[in-house]
């Protein structure tokens, strides 16, 4: 009786703490008492809780723990959507993802990490001043801190069998971890075969005062390569106040990857067929050994907290491309080569100190990038390029958060960023020097109103163009289509106001965004090559105003758990365009899009589990494009755990059962009208086998630096 009373009292104390405290800390406290007193009780903590401007979802001990891979898990977390290979934060797009404080550097980690290893997921839909001003959403993932020392091993074998196009994507992961007396050594080898295919139909109509030029036909793209990822590191926990470590990630492709693009289209001028173009482009892409290292120190001296990270990144690609064009007018054989080589040095320091009723966080983040872009083509009408790009980013930030008790919690922050860009194309004598100094304020307020948790946040963000988008070099697609970047692009400016509400298992997130200088792709007539269109990056000359609201529901009844999302997003945008004979008209881009996701999990006896997942996305506008169809994905998955300790897991599922994952992009620019109908290889049979032996989790605490620049280096 005494044992039960002590454990129940501990749970009551935990459940009555401030909602702003992270729920996983509460769960750990309960676990300590339960392990000590050897009793079993059930708590009533909600799976998703509001913490300021973030939603924290507990995974461990819930149906989400058996979601599959990290990618499978993230699309089911309240506040998120997308696919297992490209998760998104609702209304915010692709997030910056951290795993135990370390930036996720490679998208393959979405498949390498398993959901049963995850402790909780924190979705921040309006990040503060500590994050780069380009970061519009952050997802922080924390793994379970498994007990014990010694050697742990794990192995995962999986395969994705495409049921529509008949090909496989096998994956193998082998990992080891050894922990002893505060020293933690870990390593992993991961192999996967990438086979991506897209089948589309393209319609492109260009209209001038004297003629209408129309192209129509299928477009197919396949992208295949084998890749090996190696990771290793060490963490040294000196004592409870000091830890340090180092990690290295290597990326290797045993041989060149192959990318094939095929155009097969009719060319019609003024309703008369003048040509049939068959273009077969084959690219061989090789990658030298990619290196990314991170070293860190995390500690506390007195009341001063210190978090320091230093990163080095090196990578590049070399591409040889052959383009065979068969035409009724003239056959052609075009050769081109391109290459990139990049180096990054980055450092980040965050200091924290308690002041009055809160804490002051201040620090700096610096990144220094050197990149070389080369492009060569054997056509005299298109210029070669040899461009050197240098970009230095230096930032300083400060943020203060204060707890006013029952009156709520407030924070305010300011970030300063200095960006220096030099672009020098020796082949074309093009030179650009750009120096920018920008300030980015953030503010948030959170309060508990009865049983409702509420948080309101504001931020000013930016979006810098990728290095590819700033490359002025003209890339040859076909004799009728060319592509180029724009070194004169301005940065986007985004003002964001977000409201979060939570009550029991119901969460609401609503946002208003005002975007200036939106970066888009625009089609124009290429004067250097007759009848060819040039697709080029540019800034939109008017703001985009967007309203969004998403309701998340996470009830649990008996064996059934539901993670559902209902959402709507509407932008206010129109384009004033001009067609032939100076005909001017307005194109409205304001049709709303609706999202309905329902992830159903049924936990049965003897280790059986059944999932039925539905994801629906309606037609509607996004920037200057209109999607004129809906997307519906149905996935059915069955899972079984074996052995006494459930260390062996078998999982089988069929994805996109109805084969209705479609995206059709339509764009009206006046003199040019474009439509691309896309069908993806998402109808799959997925099989996975997982075995773990005495697994222990790495304690690596590195957070990394210069993460936004790392992402742009790959763009």
C-alpha positions in Angstrom: 0.0 0.0 0.0 2.9 2.4 0.8 4.5 1.6 -2.5 1.4 2.5 -4.5 0.9 5.7 -2.5 4.5 6.9 -3.1 4.3 6.3 -6.8 0.8 7.8 -7.2 2.0 10.9 -5.3 5.0 11.3 -7.6 2.7 11.1 -10.6 0.4 13.7 -9.2 3.3 16.1 -8.5 4.6 15.6 -12.0 1.2 16.2 -13.6 0.7 19.5 -11.8 3.9 21.1 -12.9 3.8 24.1 -15.3 2.8 23.1 -18.8 5.8 25.0 -20.1 8.0 22.3 -18.7 9.0 19.7 -21.2 6.8 16.6 -20.8 9.6 14.2 -21.4 11.2 15.3 -18.1 8.0 14.5 -16.3 7.9 11.1 -17.9 11.4 10.4 -16.8 10.6 11.4 -13.2 7.7 8.9 -13.2 9.9 6.2 -14.7 12.4 6.6 -11.8 9.7 6.1 -9.2 8.2 3.2 -11.0 11.5 1.4 -11.4 12.3 2.1 -7.7 8.9 0.9 -6.3 8.3 -1.9 -8.8 4.6 -0.9 -9.3 2.7 -0.3 -12.5 0.4 2.7 -12.9 -1.2 4.6 -15.8 -0.7 8.3 -16.2 -2.9 10.8 -18.0 -0.3 13.1 -19.7 -1.4 14.1 -23.2 0.7 12.8 -26.1 1.1 16.4 -27.6 1.6 19.4 -25.4 2.2 23.1 -26.1 5.5 24.6 -25.1 5.6 28.3 -26.1 5.5 28.3 -29.9 6.2 24.6 -30.2 4.2 21.4 -30.0 6.0 18.6 -28.2 4.7 15.1 -29.1 5.6 12.1 -26.9 6.5 9.1 -29.0 7.9 6.6 -26.5 5.0 4.5 -25.1 2.5 5.5 -27.7 1.3 4.0 -31.0 3.7 6.4 -32.8 6.7 4.3 -31.5 5.8 1.6 -34.0 5.3 4.0 -37.0 8.4 2.5 -38.8 11.2 4.8 -40.0 11.8 8.3 -38.8 10.3 9.5 -42.0 7.2 7.4 -41.4 6.9 8.8 -37.9 7.3 12.5 -38.8 4.4 12.6 -41.3 2.1 11.3 -38.4 3.2 13.8 -35.8 0.7 16.6 -35.1 1.7 19.7 -37.0 3.4 17.8 -39.9 2.6 16.4 -43.3 4.4 15.4 -46.5 6.0 12.1 -47.3 8.4 9.7 -45.5 11.2 11.0 -47.8 10.2 14.7 -47.6 8.4 15.6 -44.3 7.0 19.1 -44.0 5.7 21.3 -41.2 2.1 22.3 -42.0 2.0 25.8 -43.6 5.8 26.3 -43.2 7.4 23.9 -45.7 10.5 21.8 -45.2 11.9 22.1 -41.7 15.4 22.1 -40.3 15.7 18.8 -38.4 17.8 18.1 -35.4 18.5 14.7 -33.9 19.7 14.9 -30.3 20.9 18.5 -31.0 22.7 17.5 -34.2 21.5 18.8 -37.5 20.3 16.0 -39.8 22.8 16.3 -42.6 21.6 13.6 -45.0 18.0 12.8 -45.9 18.9 9.1 -45.8 18.7 9.4 -42.0 14.9 9.5 -42.4 15.2 5.9 -43.3 18.2 4.9 -41.1 16.6 5.9 -37.7 13.7 3.9 -36.3 10.6 5.3 -34.6 11.0 2.9 -31.6 14.2 4.7 -30.8 12.5 8.1 -30.5 11.5 9.7 -27.2 9.7 12.8 -28.4 9.4 15.2 -31.3 9.2 19.0 -30.9 7.7 21.0 -33.8 8.6 24.7 -33.7 6.5 26.5 -36.3 8.0 30.0 -35.7 11.7 29.7 -34.5 13.3 32.4 -32.5 16.5 34.4 -32.8 18.9 31.5 -32.1 18.1 30.1 -35.5 19.2 31.4 -38.8 16.8 33.9 -40.3 16.1 31.5 -43.2 14.7 28.8 -40.9 10.9 28.9 -41.0 10.3 25.7 -39.0 12.4 23.5 -36.8 11.9 19.9 -35.8 13.9 18.7 -32.8 14.0 14.9 -32.2 15.3 13.3 -29.1 16.0 9.6 -28.9 15.4 7.4 -25.8 18.2 7.3 -23.3 18.6 3.6 -22.9 20.2 2.3 -19.7 23.3 0.1 -19.4 26.8 -0.2 -20.6 28.7 -2.4 -23.0 28.4 -3.3 -26.7 25.2 -2.9 -28.6 24.5 -4.1 -32.2 21.6 -3.5 -34.6 20.8 -4.5 -38.1 18.0 -3.5 -40.5 17.1 -5.0 -43.9 14.4 -3.5 -46.0 13.2 -3.2 -49.6 10.7 -1.1 -51.4 9.2 -2.9 -54.4 7.5 -0.6 -56.9 4.3 -2.4 -57.8 3.5 -0.2 -60.8 6.9 0.1 -62.5 8.5 -3.1 -61.3 11.8 -2.2 -59.6 13.4 -2.5 -56.2 15.1 -0.1 -53.7 17.0 -2.3 -51.2 18.6 -0.9 -48.0 20.9 -2.3 -45.4 22.0 -0.7 -42.1 24.5 -2.1 -39.6 25.3 -0.2 -36.4 27.4 -0.6 -33.2 27.7 1.3 -30.0 30.0 0.8 -27.0 29.6 2.8 -23.8 31.8 2.5 -20.7 32.5 5.0 -17.8 31.3 8.1 -19.5 32.9 7.3 -22.9 30.6 6.6 -25.7 31.8 5.3 -29.1 29.5 4.7 -32.0 29.6 3.8 -35.7 27.2 2.9 -38.5 27.4 1.8 -42.1 24.3 2.3 -44.3 23.9 1.2 -48.0 21.0 2.0 -50.2 20.1 1.8 -53.8 18.2 4.8 -55.1 15.9 4.3 -58.0 13.6 7.3 -58.5 11.2 7.6 -61.5 8.8 10.3 -62.6 6.4 10.1 -65.5 4.9 13.4 -66.7 3.2 15.0 -69.6 4.2 18.6 -70.6 2.2 21.2 -72.5 4.0 24.4 -73.3 2.4 27.2 -75.4 4.2 30.4 -76.4 2.2 33.1 -78.1 3.6 36.2 -79.9 1.9 38.7 -82.2 2.6 36.7 -85.3 2.5 33.0 -84.2 1.6 30.5 -81.6 4.3 27.9 -80.7 3.0 24.7 -79.0 4.8 21.7 -77.6 3.1 18.7 -76.2 4.3 15.2 -75.2 5.5 12.8 -72.4 8.4 13.5 -70.2 10.1 10.7 -68.2 12.9 10.9 -65.7 14.9 8.1 -64.0 17.6 8.6 -61.4 19.7 5.6 -60.2 22.7 5.3 -58.0 24.2 3.3 -55.1 25.4 5.1 -52.0 27.3 4.2 -48.9 27.2 6.3 -45.7 29.7 5.9 -42.9 29.4 7.6 -39.6 31.5 7.4 -36.5 32.1 9.4 -33.4 32.9 9.6 -29.7 31.3 11.4 -26.8 33.1 12.0 -23.5 31.0 12.9 -20.5 33.6 14.3 -18.1 31.0 14.9 -15.4 27.4 16.2 -15.1 28.6 19.8 -16.2 31.0 19.1 -19.0 30.9 16.9 -22.2 32.7 17.0 -25.5 32.8 15.0 -28.6 33.5 14.6 -32.3 31.7 13.0 -35.2 32.5 12.4 -38.9 30.2 11.5 -41.7 31.4 10.2 -45.0 29.4 9.8 -48.2 30.6 7.5 -51.0 29.2 6.4 -54.3 31.0 3.2 -55.5 30.3 4.2 -59.1 28.7 7.0 -61.1 25.0 7.5 -60.8 22.8 7.6 -64.0 20.1 10.2 -64.7 18.0 9.8 -67.9 15.5 12.4 -69.1 13.4 11.7 -72.2 11.3 14.3 -74.1 9.0 12.9 -76.9 6.9 15.8 -78.1 5.2 17.3 -81.1 6.1 20.9 -82.1 3.2 22.8 -83.6 3.3 26.3 -85.1 0.0 28.1 -85.9 -1.9 24.8 -85.7 0.5 23.1 -88.2 2.9 20.4 -87.0 6.4 21.4 -88.0 8.5 19.0 -86.0 8.6 15.9 -83.7 11.4 16.1 -81.2 12.7 13.0 -79.4 15.4 14.1 -76.9 17.2 11.5 -74.8 19.5 13.0 -72.2 21.9 10.7 -70.3 23.9 12.1 -67.4 26.7 10.3 -65.5 27.2 11.9 -62.2 30.1 11.1 -59.9 30.8 12.3 -56.4 34.1 12.4 -54.7 34.2 11.4 -51.1 31.9 13.8 -49.2 33.1 14.8 -45.7 31.3 16.5 -42.9 32.8 16.7 -39.4 31.4 18.2 -36.2 33.2 18.8 -32.9 31.4 20.2 -29.9 31.7 21.2 -26.2 28.7 21.5 -24.0 29.0 22.6 -20.4 28.3 24.8 -17.5 30.7 27.0 -15.5 28.9 28.3 -12.5 25.6 29.6 -13.8 26.9 30.2 -17.3 25.9 27.6 -19.9 28.2 27.1 -22.9 27.4 25.4 -26.2 30.0 25.5 -28.9 30.1 23.7 -32.3 32.6 23.7 -35.2 31.8 22.1 -38.6 33.8 21.4 -41.7 32.1 20.3 -44.9 33.6 19.3 -48.3 31.7 18.0 -51.3 31.2 18.2 -55.0 29.8 16.6 -58.2 31.1 16.0 -61.7 28.5 15.4 -64.5 29.0 14.3 -68.1 25.9 14.7 -70.1 25.0 13.4 -73.6 21.9 14.7 -75.3 20.7 12.9 -78.5 18.0 14.9 -80.4 16.1 13.2 -83.2 14.1 15.8 -85.2 12.3 16.0 -88.5 14.2 19.3 -89.1 17.7 18.4 -88.0 19.2 15.6 -85.8 21.6 16.8 -83.2 24.1 15.4 -80.7 25.0 17.7 -77.8 27.7 17.1 -75.2 28.0 19.1 -72.0 29.9 18.9 -68.7 29.3 20.5 -65.4 30.9 20.4 -62.0 30.7 21.9 -58.5 33.2 21.9 -55.7 32.4 23.3 -52.2 34.1 23.9 -48.9 32.4 25.1 -45.7 33.8 26.2 -42.4 31.2 27.1 -39.7 31.1 27.8 -36.0 28.4 28.5 -33.5 28.6 29.6 -29.9 25.6 30.0 -27.5 25.9 31.3 -24.0 23.1 31.2 -21.5 22.8 32.9 -18.1 19.8 33.1 -15.6 18.6 36.7 -15.1 15.7 37.7 -12.8 12.8 35.4 -13.6 14.2 34.0 -16.8 17.3 33.3 -18.9 19.3 35.3 -21.4 20.7 33.4 -24.4 23.3 35.1 -26.6 25.8 34.1 -29.1 27.3 34.2 -32.6 27.2 32.0 -35.7 29.7 32.2 -38.6 30.0 30.3 -41.9 32.5 30.7 -44.7 31.8 29.1 -48.1 33.9 28.7 -51.2 32.2 27.2 -54.3 33.2 26.7 -57.9 30.7 26.1 -60.7 31.8 25.0 -64.2 29.7 24.4 -67.3 30.9 23.5 -70.8 28.8 22.7 -73.9 29.7 22.2 -77.5 27.2 24.7 -78.8 28.5 28.1 -79.9 25.2 29.8 -79.1 25.5 29.0 -75.3 28.3 30.4 -73.3 30.5 28.3 -71.0 31.0 29.3 -67.4 33.7 29.0 -64.7 32.4 30.8 -61.7 33.9 31.2 -58.2 31.5 32.0 -55.4 32.5 33.2 -52.0 29.9 33.7 -49.3 30.6 34.8 -45.7 27.8 34.9 -43.1 28.4 36.4 -39.6 25.5 36.6 -37.2 25.0 37.7 -33.6 21.8 37.1 -31.6 20.3 37.6 -28.2 17.0 36.3 -26.7 15.5 36.7 -23.3 12.7 34.5 -21.9 10.9 35.3 -18.7 8.4 33.3 -16.6 5.7 35.4 -15.0 4.0 32.4 -13.3 0.2 32.4 -13.8 0.5 35.4 -16.1 2.4 33.4 -18.7 5.8 33.2 -20.3 7.3 35.8 -22.7 10.4 36.0 -24.8 11.9 38.6 -27.2 15.0 38.2 -29.4 17.0 40.0 -32.0 19.3 38.6 -34.7 21.8 40.5 -36.8 23.2 38.9 -40.0 26.0 40.3 -42.2 26.3 38.6 -45.6 29.1 39.1 -48.1 28.8 37.5 -51.5 31.4 37.6 -54.4 30.5 36.0 -57.7 33.2 35.9 -60.4 32.7 34.2 -63.7 36.0 34.2 -65.5 34.6 32.8 -68.7 32.1 35.6 -69.2 33.7 38.5 -67.3 30.7 38.6 -65.0 31.4 39.9 -61.5 29.0 40.6 -58.6 29.7 41.9 -55.2 26.9 42.1 -52.6 27.1 43.1 -49.0 24.0 43.0 -46.8 23.3 43.9 -43.1 20.0 42.8 -41.8 18.1 42.7 -38.5 15.5 40.1 -37.6 13.3 40.5 -34.5 11.3 37.7 -32.8 8.8 37.7 -30.0 6.5 35.2 -28.3 4.0 35.0 -25.4 2.4 31.9 -23.9 -0.2 31.5 -21.2 -2.5 28.9 -19.7 -6.2 29.9 -19.8 -8.0 27.3 -17.7 -7.4 24.1 -19.5 -6.4 25.8 -22.7 -2.7 26.4 -23.5 -2.1 29.3 -25.8 1.0 30.7 -27.6 1.4 33.7 -29.9 4.7 34.4 -31.8 6.0 36.9 -34.3 9.2 36.7 -36.5 10.8 38.4 -39.5 12.5 35.8 -41.7 14.3 35.7 -45.0 15.0 33.3 -47.8 18.2 33.6 -49.7 18.5 32.1 -53.3 20.4 28.9 -53.6 23.8 29.0 -55.3 22.2 27.2 -58.3 19.5 29.9 -58.6 22.2 32.6 -58.6 24.2 31.0 -61.4 23.8 33.0 -64.6 25.0 30.2 -66.8 22.5 29.0 -69.4 21.9 25.3 -69.2 20.8 23.4 -72.3 17.6 21.3 -71.9 16.5 21.0 -75.6 16.6 23.1 -78.7 13.3 24.6 -77.6 14.0 25.0 -73.9 16.9 26.6 -71.9 17.4 27.3 -68.2 19.4 29.8 -66.2 19.7 31.3 -62.8 20.0 35.0 -61.9 22.8 36.5 -59.9 20.8 39.7 -59.3 18.1 37.9 -57.2 17.0 39.7 -54.0 16.4 37.9 -50.7 12.8 37.1 -49.7 11.4 38.9 -46.7 8.8 37.0 -44.7 6.7 38.4 -41.7 5.1 35.6 -39.7 2.5 35.7 -37.0 1.5 32.4 -35.6 -1.1 31.3 -32.9 -1.0 27.9 -31.2 -3.8 26.5 -29.0 -4.0 23.2 -27.2 -6.7 21.5 -25.2 -6.4 17.8 -24.2 -5.9 15.9 -27.4 -6.9 18.9 -29.7 -4.3 21.3 -31.1 -4.9 24.3 -33.4 -2.2 26.2 -35.3 -3.1 29.4 -37.3 -0.6 31.6 -39.2 -0.5 34.8 -41.3 2.5 35.4 -43.6 3.4 38.4 -45.7 6.2 37.6 -48.2 8.0 40.2 -50.3 10.4 39.5 -53.2 9.2 35.9 -53.5 11.7 33.9 -55.7 10.0 32.2 -58.6 10.8 30.8 -62.0 9.6 32.8 -65.0 9.5 32.0 -68.7 10.7 34.4 -71.3 11.6 34.4 -75.0 15.3 33.6 -75.7 16.6 36.1 -78.2 19.8 34.2 -78.9 18.1 31.1 -80.1 15.1 31.3 -82.3 11.8 29.7 -81.0 13.5 28.7 -77.7 12.1 29.7 -74.3 14.3 30.5 -71.3 13.2 29.5 -67.8 14.9 31.9 -65.4 14.7 32.8 -61.7 13.4 36.1 -60.7 11.7 38.0 -57.8 7.9 38.5 -57.8 7.0 42.2 -58.0 4.2 42.0 -55.5 3.7 40.5 -52.0 2.1 37.1 -51.2 -0.2 37.2 -48.3 -1.1 33.7 -46.9 -3.5 32.6 -44.2 -3.5 29.0 -42.9 -5.2 27.0 -40.1 -4.6 23.4 -39.1 -6.5 21.3 -36.5 -4.8 18.2 -35.1 -6.7 15.5 -33.2 -5.0 12.7 -31.3 -7.7 10.6 -29.5 -6.9 7.1 -28.1 -9.7 4.6 -27.4 -8.8 1.0 -26.4 -6.7 -0.6 -29.2 -7.3 2.3 -31.6 -5.1 5.4 -31.8 -5.8 8.3 -34.3 -3.5 11.1 -35.5 -5.7 13.3 -37.7 -5.1 16.7 -39.3 -7.7 19.0 -40.9 -6.3 22.1 -42.6 -6.8 24.9 -45.0 -4.3 27.3 -46.6 -5.2 30.3 -48.8 -2.9 32.9 -50.4 -3.8 36.4 -51.7 -2.0 36.9 -55.0 -2.7 37.9 -58.5 -0.5 38.4 -61.6 -1.0 41.2 -64.2 0.2 39.6 -67.4 0.4 40.6 -71.0 -0.4 38.4 -74.0 -0.2 38.8 -77.8 -1.2 42.2 -79.3 -0.7 43.9 -75.9 -3.7 42.1 -74.4 -3.5 42.7 -70.7 -5.4 40.6 -68.1 -5.2 39.5 -64.5 -4.5 35.9 -63.3 -5.8 35.1 -59.8 -3.7 32.7 -57.7 -5.9 32.6 -54.6 -7.7 29.3 -54.6 -7.4 27.6 -51.2 -6.0 24.1 -50.6 -7.4 21.7 -48.1 -5.6 18.9 -46.2 -7.1 15.9 -44.5 -4.8 13.3 -42.9 -5.9 10.3 -40.8 -3.4 7.8 -39.4 -5.2 4.9 -37.7 -3.2 2.4 -35.6 -4.7 -0.7 -34.1 -2.5 -2.4 -31.4 -3.5 -6.0 -31.1 -2.3 -8.9 -28.8 0.9 -10.9 -29.2 2.9 -8.1 -30.8 0.6 -7.6 -33.8 -0.2 -4.1 -35.1 -2.3 -2.8 -38.1 -2.1 0.7 -39.6 -4.5 2.3 -42.1 -3.3 5.7 -43.3 -5.1 8.2 -45.5 -3.6 11.5 -46.8 -5.7 13.9 -48.9 -4.6 17.2 -50.5 -7.0 19.2 -52.7 -6.4 21.3 -55.7 -5.4 24.9 -55.2 -2.7 27.6 -55.7 0.8 27.7 -54.4 2.8 30.8 -55.4 2.2 31.3 -59.2 1.3 27.6 -59.8 -2.2 26.0 -59.7 -2.6 22.3 -59.0 -5.7 21.3 -60.8 -6.2 17.9 -59.3 -6.3 16.2 -55.9 -3.9 13.7 -54.3 -5.1 10.8 -52.3 -2.8 8.2 -50.7 -4.0 5.1 -48.8 -1.4 3.0 -47.0 -2.1 -0.4 -45.3 0.7 -1.8 -43.0 0.9 -4.9 -40.7 3.7 -5.4 -38.2 4.7 -8.3 -35.8 7.2 -8.4 -33.0 9.0 -11.6 -32.1 11.1 -13.0 -29.2 10.5 -12.3 -25.6 12.2 -8.9 -25.6 10.5 -7.9 -28.9 14.0 -7.5 -30.4 13.0 -8.9 -33.8 10.4 -6.9 -35.8 8.9 -7.8 -39.2 6.9 -5.2 -41.1 5.0 -5.4 -44.4 3.0 -2.6 -46.1 1.4 -1.5 -49.3 1.6 2.3 -50.0 -0.5 4.4 -52.3 -2.9 1.5 -52.7 -5.3 3.5 -55.0 -2.5 5.0 -57.1 -4.0 8.5 -56.8 -0.9 10.5 -55.7 -1.0 13.1 -58.5 0.4 16.7 -58.9 -0.5 18.8 -61.9 1.2 22.2 -62.2 -0.4 24.9 -64.3 1.0 28.4 -64.8 -0.3 31.2 -67.0 2.2 34.0 -67.7 0.3 35.7 -70.5 2.5 35.1 -73.5 3.4 31.7 -72.1 1.1 29.0 -70.7 2.5 25.8 -69.1 1.1 22.6 -67.7 3.0 19.6 -66.3 1.0 16.5 -65.2 3.1 14.4 -62.8 2.8 10.7 -61.7 5.3 9.4 -59.2 6.5 5.9 -58.2 4.7 5.7 -54.9 2.7 2.5 -55.2 5.0 0.2 -53.3 5.3 -3.0 -51.3 7.6 -2.3 -48.4 9.2 -5.1 -46.3 11.4 -4.5 -43.3 13.2 -6.8 -40.9 14.9 -5.4 -37.8 17.0 -7.1 -35.1 18.6 -5.5 -32.1 21.1 -7.0 -29.7 21.8 -5.2 -26.4 21.3 -1.8 -28.2 22.6 1.3 -26.4 21.9 4.8 -27.7 24.7 7.3 -28.4 24.8 10.4 -26.2 26.2 12.6 -29.0 25.2 16.2 -28.2 26.7 18.2 -31.1 24.3 20.7 -32.6 26.3 21.8 -35.6 26.7 25.2 -37.2 26.1 26.8 -40.6 23.2 24.4 -41.3 21.3 26.7 -43.7 24.4 27.2 -45.8 25.0 23.4 -45.9 21.5 23.0 -47.3 22.0 25.7 -50.0 25.3 24.1 -51.0 23.4 21.1 -52.2 20.8 23.2 -54.1 
